[in-house]
Amino acid sequence: MFKNGVLTPDMVSQGEPVTVEYDGLLSRCGADHIYLHYGFDGWHDSRTIPMSHRPVAGYMATIVADGSEEVNFCFKDSANNWDNNSGWNWN
């Protein structure tokens, strides 16, 4: 678990689906859309995808773990405001 969200499974293996849930600052401030910005093993092959809104539990997106060491991610809204864990991102 990470602050303001959940990464499932918590131990990720290459090629497996990974679900990221987010209910952090951007969603609590009323953002109309939230995007997951992610990459692997030091932000390689980074991309940004829209997250699905869930009225009860914030936002969710599922990706496939393409890296062998870690998943790197942060969040942004449609106004380009970022939640990057105070500059530390999530890994």
C-alpha positions in Angstrom: 0.0 0.0 0.0 1.2 3.5 -0.7 -0.1 6.8 0.7 -3.4 7.7 -1.0 -3.7 4.5 -2.9 -3.1 0.8 -3.5 -0.9 -1.2 -5.8 -2.2 -4.7 -6.4 -0.4 -7.1 -6.2 2.1 -5.6 -3.8 4.9 -7.8 -5.2 4.9 -7.4 -9.0 6.3 -9.9 -11.5 7.2 -9.0 -15.1 4.3 -9.6 -17.5 1.6 -9.6 -14.8 -1.3 -7.2 -14.6 -1.0 -4.5 -12.0 -3.9 -2.4 -10.7 -3.2 1.1 -9.3 -5.9 2.8 -7.3 -5.7 6.5 -6.4 -7.7 8.6 -4.0 -5.2 11.3 -3.4 -4.9 15.1 -3.5 -6.0 15.6 -7.1 -9.2 13.6 -6.7 -10.0 15.2 -3.4 -9.6 18.7 -5.0 -12.2 17.9 -7.6 -10.1 17.0 -10.7 -12.4 16.1 -13.6 -9.9 13.5 -15.0 -6.9 11.7 -13.4 -4.1 10.2 -15.4 -1.6 7.6 -14.4 2.0 8.4 -15.6 4.1 5.3 -15.3 7.3 3.6 -16.4 9.5 0.7 -15.3 13.0 0.3 -13.9 13.8 4.0 -13.6 11.0 5.4 -15.8 11.9 3.4 -19.0 9.2 3.4 -21.6 7.1 5.9 -19.6 3.6 6.6 -20.7 0.4 8.3 -19.5 -3.0 6.7 -19.5 -6.4 7.9 -18.2 -7.7 6.3 -15.0 -11.3 5.1 -14.6 -13.4 7.1 -12.0 -15.0 5.0 -9.3 -17.5 7.2 -7.3 -16.9 5.4 -4.0 -13.1 4.7 -4.2 -11.4 7.4 -6.4 -9.7 6.3 -9.6 -8.2 3.0 -11.0 -6.1 1.8 -13.9 -4.6 -1.6 -14.8 -1.3 -1.9 -16.6 1.0 -4.8 -17.4 4.4 -4.9 -15.6 6.9 -4.6 -18.4 10.0 -4.1 -16.2 12.0 -6.5 -14.2 12.8 -4.4 -11.1 10.1 -1.8 -10.3 7.1 0.1 -11.4 7.5 3.9 -11.2 4.4 6.1 -11.2 2.7 9.4 -10.3 -0.5 11.1 -11.2 -1.7 14.2 -13.0 -5.1 15.9 -13.8 -6.4 17.4 -17.0 -5.1 20.9 -15.8 -1.6 19.4 -15.6 -1.4 19.5 -11.8 0.8 16.7 -10.6 0.7 14.5 -7.5 4.2 13.0 -7.4 4.6 12.2 -3.7 6.3 15.5 -3.0 8.8 14.8 -5.7 9.6 11.3 -4.7 7.1 9.6 -7.0 6.0 6.0 -6.2 8.1 2.9 -6.8 
